[in-house]
Amino acid sequence: MTLLKSREAILALAILLLLAVVATRFPAFVAPANLARVFTDTSPLIILALGQMVVILTKCIDLSVAANLALAGMIAAMMNGAGVPLPLILLVVIALGAALGAVNGLMVWQLGIPSIVVTLGTMTIYRGTIFLLTDGKWINAHQMTDAFKAFPRAVVLGLPVMGWIAVAVIAGFAVLVNRTALGRAFYAVGGNPHAAVYTGISVGRTQCAAFVISGALAGFAGYLWVARYAVAYVDIAGGFELDVVAACVIGGIAIAGGAGSVAGCVMGALFLGIVKNALPVVGISPFWQMAISGSAILIAIAFNARRSGPQGRIILKHAEHRA
């Protein structure tokens, strides 16, 4: 637990140092109003990273989240064009995202296919489905209603609704993983699936539940993305799944499963969000942005590897004592 806290402290320090460096070049960046905009811009990444977190905790990975987002966003835009009320659109995209997540989860659970293979396949299928639905055409701002575009942009107490939604998702996940049986099952399945089975936890069902949660959040984020940026097309959020996984890794979510925290995941997403928003402002090349993000990922992986080694030996010693 001390190591976990130190990881979060290191991340918080890295974020503060990054903001301090940027402030020396562009002081307006650290103004409260601008930081609120940065948080809002990072909200989709935070939402998807939290969904990805529970998947990774169970020793799986979901590379289809960005394609899920894109398909749900396109469906939302098409429904809006057909005159469907916004509340119904929200219900449909969340249900659609959950269903797409369930497809991934069921194939991993029932067919025993590795999650990386399943989600690589469904990622392509979901993107292809968007093209089949639209013939590759875009849906632009003038084809969307004002109410459809206004909801995530509406400002409440100085923060847009999209930002408040991210705050609500963070709070919900803090409760989910720390206070519920399902949250404990995520850690148990990732930490020691064999022991989890003996305690009555279904590994496959728990993994499937994680994919459903990740998919539902991706579906919801699809509407938020399309409404905020007022455009929908086949390649929306292309490559965003890599940012999502990177946010989790930087935030201390162990790729091997069973370790990580909501706070770490959120800070990992915020770190990437600040890098992407701040470095262009101070005139740093996009290639340096990629190098900084990549270096952060490698450092995080090395930190995770060092942390997981002693834990494995401790578990083994305990098992030997019980034997």
Buried (B, 14 or more C-beta within 10 A) or exposed (E): EEBBEEBBEBBBEBBEEBBEEBBEEEEEBBEEEBBBBBBBBBBBBBBBBBBBBBBBBBBBBBBBBBBBBBBBBBBBBBBBBEEBEBEEBBEBBBBBBBBBBBBBBBBBBEEEBEBEEBBBBBBEEBBEBBBEBBEEEEBEEEBBEEEBBEBBEEEEEEBBBBBBBBBEBBEEBBEBBEEEEBBBBBBBBBBBBEEBEEEEBBBBEBBBBBBBBBBBBBBBBBBBBBBBBBBBBBEBBEEBBEBBBBBBBBBBBBBBBBBBBBBBBBBBBBBBBBBBBBBEEEEBEEEEBEEBBEEBBEBBBEBBEEBBEEBEEEEEEEEEEEE
